[in-house]
């Protein structure tokens, strides 16, 4: 049986690696909402992307006109509550998401993978929960030099080579390491 990431990778031809395939899926799901997703960190910091992604599947559960006027904290609470109500385990913390300009991209990617798995995944109408340990929050990727990390493909050469190295290792191993995104394991 295919893993979730293999399923999304197969649907997104032209993606460099499986992480990028999930990112591309997000971009396609959110394009009609005027939201540009470039990474799994600061692209998700205001809660609107999560609400919009869930709205794309559950338009009767989230009123985006009201959401846009809510506080960041309230948007995350609503998104996580709606996701939980359909069986998606909440692995992100509202306070943590609100307090960081650069949330842990591995945890955000993991949560987005759970959303993908629930709505596009392999086993319909089953609660979605992680089968492996959830990646633990790490320190902020902001360095002491105050440079802003970028996880998009249009980033600077050093960030780009780092991203390319990750993608190369994912292509070589043909799987995402458990520490990166265990939600994407075979169902």
C-alpha positions in Angstrom: 0.0 0.0 0.0 1.3 3.5 -0.9 2.3 5.9 1.7 0.5 9.2 1.9 3.4 11.1 0.6 3.8 8.8 -2.3 0.2 9.4 -3.2 0.6 13.2 -3.2 3.9 12.9 -5.0 2.2 10.9 -7.7 -0.5 13.6 -8.0 2.1 16.4 -8.3 4.2 15.6 -11.4 7.3 17.8 -11.7 7.9 18.0 -7.9 11.5 17.8 -7.0 10.9 15.8 -3.8 8.1 14.5 -1.7 8.1 17.4 0.7 7.8 19.7 -2.2 4.9 17.6 -3.6 3.0 18.2 -0.4 3.8 21.9 -0.5 2.6 22.0 -4.2 -0.6 20.3 -3.2 -1.2 23.0 -0.5 -0.5 25.7 -3.1 -3.0 24.2 -5.5 -5.7 23.8 -2.7 -5.2 27.4 -1.5 -4.7 29.1 -4.9 -8.4 30.1 -5.1 -8.1 31.7 -1.7 -5.4 34.1 -2.7 -2.9 32.4 -0.4 0.6 31.7 -1.5 2.3 28.9 0.4 6.1 28.9 0.0 7.1 26.7 3.0 5.9 24.8 6.0 6.9 27.5 8.6 6.0 31.2 8.3 3.5 30.6 5.5 1.2 29.2 8.2 1.7 31.7 11.1 -1.6 33.6 10.9 -4.0 30.7 10.9 -5.7 31.7 7.7 -4.0 29.0 5.6 -5.1 26.3 7.9 -8.7 27.7 8.0 -8.7 28.0 4.2 -7.3 24.5 3.6 -10.0 23.1 5.9 -12.6 25.4 4.2 -11.7 23.8 0.8 -13.2 20.5 2.2 -15.7 21.8 4.8 -17.1 25.1 3.5 -20.1 24.8 5.7 -17.9 24.6 8.9 -15.8 27.7 8.4 -16.9 31.2 7.5 -13.9 32.8 5.9 -15.4 36.3 6.0 -15.6 36.1 9.8 -12.3 34.3 10.2 -10.3 37.1 8.5 -11.5 39.5 11.2 -10.6 37.2 14.1 -7.4 37.3 16.1 -4.6 34.9 15.1 -5.2 32.9 18.2 -8.9 32.5 17.4 -8.2 31.4 13.9 -5.9 28.7 15.1 -8.4 27.6 17.7 -11.1 27.4 15.0 -9.0 25.5 12.5 -7.7 23.0 15.1 -11.2 22.5 16.5 -12.8 21.9 13.1 -10.0 19.5 12.1 -10.4 17.7 15.4 -14.2 17.4 15.0 -13.7 15.4 11.8 -11.1 13.1 13.4 -7.7 14.9 12.7 -5.5 14.8 15.8 -4.4 18.2 16.9 -0.6 18.1 17.2 0.1 21.8 17.0 -0.2 24.1 20.0 -2.2 27.4 19.5 0.1 29.4 21.8 3.2 28.0 20.1 1.9 28.9 16.7 0.9 32.4 17.8 4.2 33.2 19.5 6.6 32.2 16.7 7.4 33.9 13.4 9.0 30.7 12.3 7.1 27.7 13.7 8.7 24.3 13.5 8.3 23.4 9.9 8.5 19.6 10.6 5.5 19.8 12.9 3.5 22.0 10.6 4.3 19.7 7.6 3.3 16.7 9.8 -0.1 18.4 10.6 -0.7 19.3 7.0 0.1 15.7 6.1 -2.6 14.6 8.5 -5.1 16.9 6.8 -4.1 15.5 3.4 -4.4 12.0 4.7 -7.9 12.6 6.1 -9.3 14.3 3.0 -7.3 12.9 0.2 -5.8 9.8 1.9 -6.1 6.1 1.7 -8.7 5.2 4.3 -11.9 7.3 4.1 -14.0 7.9 7.2 -11.5 6.8 9.7 -10.0 9.1 12.5 -6.6 10.2 11.6 -3.9 10.0 14.2 -0.1 9.6 14.0 1.2 6.1 13.8 4.7 7.1 14.9 5.9 9.6 17.6 5.1 13.2 16.7 8.1 15.3 15.9 9.0 17.4 18.9 9.2 21.2 18.7 12.7 22.5 18.2 14.2 25.8 18.8 13.4 28.6 16.3 15.4 28.4 13.1 16.3 32.0 13.4 20.0 32.3 13.9 21.8 34.7 16.2 22.7 36.8 13.2 19.0 37.6 12.7 19.0 36.3 9.2 15.6 35.0 8.1 15.6 31.4 6.9 13.7 30.6 3.7 12.4 27.2 2.8 11.0 28.1 -0.6 12.6 27.1 -3.9 13.3 30.7 -4.7 15.5 31.2 -1.6 19.2 32.3 -1.5 21.9 29.9 -2.8 22.9 28.6 0.7 19.3 27.9 1.7 18.6 26.6 -1.8 21.6 24.2 -1.6 20.4 23.0 1.9 16.9 22.4 0.5 18.4 20.7 -2.5 20.5 18.4 -0.2 17.3 17.4 1.7 15.4 16.8 -1.5 18.3 14.8 -2.9 18.5 12.6 0.2 14.7 12.1 0.0 14.9 11.1 -3.7 17.8 8.7 -2.9 16.0 7.0 0.0 12.6 7.2 -1.7 11.0 8.0 1.6 10.8 10.7 4.2 12.8 10.0 7.4 10.6 9.3 10.4 12.1 12.4 12.1 10.9 14.6 9.3 7.3 13.4 8.9 6.2 10.1 10.4 2.6 10.9 9.5 3.5 9.9 6.0 4.2 6.3 6.9 2.3 3.5 5.1 -1.2 3.2 6.3 
